[in-house]
Amino acid sequence: MTDLSKKEKAQISNIIATMGGKVKEHLTTDTNVLIVGNINTPKSQFCLKNRNDVTLLYPDDLYDIFKRFKEKSIKNLTIQILDDYPWPIFHSCLFCLSRLRDVDNPCYDKDYITKLIEYFGGKSISSLTPRVTYLITDKREGKRYESAIDWKIHAIHPKWIIDCCKCQRILNPALYDISVIKNSNEIGNNAFKEYRNIIDYGSTKNNPIYNSIISEKNKNKDDINNIKNNLLLFKGLIFSCFGFTSIQLNKLIEILKLNGAEIQEEYDLSVTHVLIPSTFTFDQIPEKVVKLMDISDSKIINEWFIERCLFYKKICTDSWSLPPKYLRLDYKLKIHITGFIGIEHLHITKLIKNLNLTIQTELTKDCNFLLANLLSLGLNKSNSSQLFKYEFNDILNSITTINTSSTNLTKKKINSAKKWNIPVVSLAFLWELSQRGVLPQVLDTKWCIFAPRSLKPASNFLEYARALTGPSFREELGECDNGNDANNDNYNNESQNDKQDDKDTAKDNDSYGVSIPVVSDSYSKVPAQLPSPRKNAAKKWPKLVGTASESQLKSMDDNLNIKNFTKDDYDDNDEYNFKGKRRLAFDNTKNGKSKDTGRYLDFDDDLGVEDMPIFKKRRK
């Protein structure tokens, strides 16, 4: 015993005597077990270097052996019981295993060597870095072998792992270095002597570690056979993974192999899918992968591909699993989502968090956007084709639950968003943000379902100024122009109609609010928009009364397909009908007839026409 107190020595002596052993005060030639309290004592270091016939054992392990002895769970108490308590010889070592896939000896197999390393306290990784202690390989080829030579890392034959486990010591790696020893028969010669009959880790017989590997493989085979219809989703696919933690990687590999996939550690032209985390963007893809992408058929995807395939039980080659171009943006936006279920709801929630946005579990007044599922509103390509013209329109075909309760809930959220001036957009708006890195134009018909009147672009600079200052516009204007009599005279000489228009505009701003950027913690919805420049056009003279072919008011009603709304139309009753179509017309009609029928956009909601922006065609 070494580095133990008198009380501990007395307890251990009694335990050993009870089990039939003998305790000696000094380390002698016939000593075969050393109870170690501290690894840095002279006795411990001497045995590690010169006495591999001595087995080192911690006091806690001895107590466990004694517990098993009292419970009579040990049939025959011999020195072989020490094989159940391996000395952690690899606890300070980091290994990288390379090219151990097709080996002649089954004990050199990568899975078995990895298991041995972990059993004796070590850790292995798939990539070679300068902090790796040993490279375990049986071939003098490959990038990892060449890098190990450059970084002066020992490239050691896997036989070294087996021999170290046999004597539970770190043997001289130079005797197993394949970069120095060219003859395979000379590897490990005279490295150690076997002093006791222990488990032969270089044999498959009576080897509990190897038997556990076989049991795990048989279990995986049974799991594969129990898959419904014996369908292997990823059969024939080869995956290469980058950027995952060891825990994530092990879980992914287990799932992929269970479904028939093959894992390739090093990326080459045989890889069909390059798997990266969903928190990565295109810029974070490894450079070696990018260089080979042009000459290979590999697809870069994230783990959402695996999740979607397993959820739908088929290979989903859609845009959901494509890495975004931008994440972790600096927009302080609050978003509430509605109408999404299942895997799409999970992935949208993750995307919002990856974009550094805030997801609101409830729709409140301080939300910036309401993200709605188009299918939950009854909108599709036939009745609202403009909303499905987005570049990645396959993301819009999200599953949903269409029933009375979910429809009523969506209706209430839409009405609340209208009341609180919150824009309602489709998933395309959020996807465009991840592709461009800047806030998309809310009024774009590729994703705009509803937008408050305050988001309509200003037609002149006066409206733009009002949008910036809100209700205080007139007061600030008066304060700024107190000393300018000429401007005051011009302002007082405005026509009565212009004054009335100004009052109406101010009223609109009061009721709908002004959406402007504020450099503070309270981020507004969207910035106010500058007025579009107008080109000079020839003056049009009004027609004389009675010379028009038909009433212009009637023509406008026909073009916009406006019905006479009553108070009951706006009531929030239970008989809500999303199927009541409303047509949003672009102003490109002539004589009451549409030039282009494709310029109409159908909306299925109960919102008034005046709440939607009407896009006017620019004059030529």
Residue, then its C-alpha position, 0 to 999 in steps of 0.5 A: m500500500t502507498d500513500l494511505s492513512k493508518k486508518e485506511k491501511a487497517q481497514i484494507s488489511n482486514i478486508i484483504a485478510t477476510m478474502g484470503g490475501k496477504v498484506k506486506e509492508h514493503l514492495t517485494t519481488d513477490t508482490n502482485v497488487l499495489i493499493v494506490g492512494n496517490i499515483n505520484t508516489p515513488k512506489s507507484q512510479f516505480c511499478l509503472k516503469n519497471r514492474n508490469d507484473v504488479t497490478l495497480l488498484y484504487p481503494d474504492d475498487l477494492y471496496d467494490i470487490f469486497k462488497r461483491f465477495k460478501e454478496k457472493s456474486i463472485k464464484n471464484l475469487t482469483i486474481q482474474i477479478l482485477d480484470d474488471y477494474p482496469w487501470p486508466i492507462f490512457h486517461s491523459c491521451l487523445f487518439c485519432l484512428s485512421r484507415l482501420r476499416d478493412v483490416d485482416n485481424p478483427c482485433y484491429d477493427k476500428d470499433y474494437i480499438t475505440k472500445l479498448i481506448e475508452y475502457f482504459g480511460g482514453k478518448s478518440i476523435s475522428s479528426l487529427t489536430p496538433r493536440v492529438t497524442y497518438l495516431i493509430t493506423d496500419k497504413r502509411e498513407g492518407k492526409r492524416y498520416e502525412s500531417a502526423i509526420d509533419w506535426k511529429i505525432h507518433a503514427i502507431h500500429p493498433k497492436w500497441i493499444i492491445d499490448c498496452c491493455k494486456c500489461q496495463r502500462i504505456l509501452n514504448p511507442a517507438l517500438y510500434d511506430i510504422s513510420v520508422i519500422k517498415n517490417s510488420n513482423e518487427i512491430g512490438n518485439n520485446a516490448f513487454k513480458e507477460y507475468r500473469n494470466i490475464i485477458d488476451y485482448g488480442s484474441t476474440k475468444n473469452n474476450p468480454i470487450y470484443n463480445s460486447i462489440i458483437s452484441e451491439k452489432n447484433k442488436n443493431k441488425d435486429d433493430i434494422n430487421n424490425i423496421k416497418n416493411n424492412l424499409l431502409l430510408f438511407k440505403g445507398l447514401i454515404f454521409s460525411c459529418f462536420g461541425f457536430t459535438s461528439i455526443q451529437l455525432n454519435k447520435l447521428i451516426e447511430i440513427l444513420k446506420l440504423n437506417g442503412a446509411e454509410i458514414q465516411e470520416e474523410y470527405d471524398l468524391s464518393v460522399t453523397h451528402v455532407l451533413i452540417p449543423s443547422t446553426f451553420t451558414f454556407d460561409q462555415i462549410p469546410e473549405k475542402v468540401v467547397k473545393l470538391m463541390d464543383i466536381s462532385d454530386s454531393k449535397i450540403i444539408n443540415e440535420w433537418f434533412i434526417e429529421r424530415c425524412l424520418f418524420y415523413k418516412k421518405i427522402c425529402t429533397d426540399s429547401w428545408s434542409l439547405p443551410p441558410k446564408y445568414l444567421r445571428l442577425d441584429y434585428k430585435l424583432k418579436i415574432h408569433i407563429t400560427g397554423f404550423i404543426g409537427i416538424e415544420h413548427l419545430h424547425i421554424t422555431k429553431l430558425i427564429k432562434n438561429l436568426n437571433l430573433t425572439i419568438q413570442t408564445e402569445l400574440t401581444k401588442d408588442c409583436n412585430f410580425l405574425l407568421a401564418n401558415l398559408l394552408s391554414l388560411g385556405l390559401n393555395k396556388s389556385n386562389s392566391s398564386q402570387l403568394f406561391k411565386y417565391e423562389f423556395n415555394d416548397i417550404l410553403n406546403s407545410i402541413t396543418t390541422i384544418n378544423t373549426s377550433s384551429t380556424n377560429l383561433t387563426k381568425k382571432k389572431i388575424n383580427s387582433a393583428k389587424k387591430w394592433n397594426i401587426p403585419v401578417v406574413s407567410l413563411a417566405f418572409l422569414w426565409e427571405l431574411s435568412q437568404r438576404g440578411v436584411l429585412p425584406q419589404v413587407l408589402d411584397t405580394k410574395w409574402c404579404i397577407f396583411a399590412p397596416r395602412s401606415l406601411k404604404p409608401a409615401s406619395n410625396f415628401l410631406e407624407y414622408a415627413r409626417a410618417l417620421t414625426g407622427p401627430s407632432f408634425r404640425e407643431e414641429l413645423g410651426e416651431c421651425d418656421n416661426g421666423n419665416d413669414a414667406n413660408n407662413d404666408n404660403y402655408n396659409n394660402e393652401s386650398q381648403n381641399d389640401k387642408q382637409d387632406d392633411k387632416d385626413t392623413a394625420k388622422d390615419n397616422d394617429s389611428y394606425g401608428v407610424s412604423i419608423p426605425v428607433v435606435s433603442d431597445s424598443y425596435s419598431k416594425v419596419p422603417a418609413q419609406l421614402p416617396s417614389p420619384r415621379k416623372n414629368a407627364a403631359k397634363k391631362w385636361p378633364k373631359l366635359v360633363g356628359t362626354a365620358s363613355e360611362s361613369q368613372l365611379k362605376s368603372m372603378d367599382d367594377n375594376l376593384n370588385i368592391k361590394n357594399f359592406t355593412k356593419d355585420d360584415y365586420d362583426d367578429n361572429d362565429e360564422y367566419n368564412f375564409k372562403g370569401k374571396r377578395r380580389l386585389a387589383f393592380d391599377n392597369t385597367k382601361n375602359g373597365k376591362s383588364k389588360d392582364t388577368g394575371r395581375y389580380l391577386d386573390f385573398d381569402d380573409d375578412l379584411g377590407v379592401e382599404d386595408m390592403p395596399i394598391f400598387k399603382k403602375r408607374r406612368k411612362 
